[in-house]
């Protein structure tokens, strides 16, 4: 007989920005327990599930007492006595219970924390690690290749530069620990370069350095110098990844680059970014155009060099129909997978499967407002997602996830191995 849910407990906890968020704990009749915490994004797409926030004066309106009450009230009542291993059925029931298109009544934060806690509880009930439970009858993947922020900008750093993330990917690393080692080398080198130039302003929301640059391209020059100063070969050992987050500084096909002091149209932005792809060892570029600029996004994807990963985040918001629509338009070739964007693990998996069925790649991603929760690392392994984007190589809410990967390397059949280079566009060009 299946183990059943005995208690669902909502708890008000804190995220990496010092803002309230929702933790859910699920206990079963056998004594198994699962726990998960909802993250929160600062740069969000219009199609995302909406967190339930209290409004008012407390914590700038961002408190979550109402969302926690949703968990301890309606959600707990609906789940008690249900089989803990019925992830799809319970996720579907949560969506129906909420009754809105954007999960705003109960709260996307309440629902995703419940959905993830359910997976943890089901794994514990079966005596399995979460990654193994998520893999089901299939084979788990190897550890995903890290994509790690070195410099932060955009909504994560008071818009000191317009581009949101300047990241590195250790494309030549032979294994997961080495990828982390090489990234640590680059991070330290970048800090020294910024400090020596008097341009270091602290760290941004995701732990990357917060620079005082005079232009967006200056950040790229700095990152390239940091890779070289770390002793690793740009492009061969360590390559660059960018998250432009263009929706944050543009709408209707017009984009304002405050740091560069100019406004340009879709073609102008594309021309600038394509110039960067030609000049720097960039292998991945996320949201190069706005979410409302699909045709320009498609033109950019077509014009990008072979081997460059063009990632949709705000464009697709982990939404299966939206991914299918963008794939049909040729807008992007890789989906960013963020569970809290869509609100349940079942819908997250559907988005992943849709991306793969359309020939797209996938990256599982954290949010800028994070916690010690490590669920996404297990998703990467259990579901075989070849890349993991967490933020930078500092701050405990980030390091918790990179460190969980090191622990999983001792459990998974493939050990410390990363996916083969052919799993990525740059390895197939």
Secondary structure, DSSP 8 states (H G I E B T S, - for coil): ---BEEEEEEEEEE-TTS-EEEEEEEEETTS-EEEEE--B-SS--TTS-------SSGGGGT--HHHHHHIIIIIHHHHTTSBTT-HHHHHHHHHHHH-SSSSTTT-HHHHHHHHHHHHHHHHHHHT--HHHHHHTTS----B-EEEEEEEE-GGGTTTSSSS-EEEEE-TT-SSHHHHHHHHHHHHHHHHHHHHHHT-EEEE-TTSSEEE--SSHHHHHHHHHHHHHHTT--BTTTBEEEEE--GGGTEETTEEEETTTTEEEEHHHHHHHHHHHHHHS-EEEEE--S-TT-HHHHHHHHHHS-TT-EEEESTTTTT-HHHHHHHHHHT--SEEEE-HHHHSSHHHHHHHHHHHHHTT-EEEEE--SB--S--HHHHHHHHTT-SEEEEEES-SHHHHHHHHHHHHHTTTSTTTT-B--GGGSGGGT-
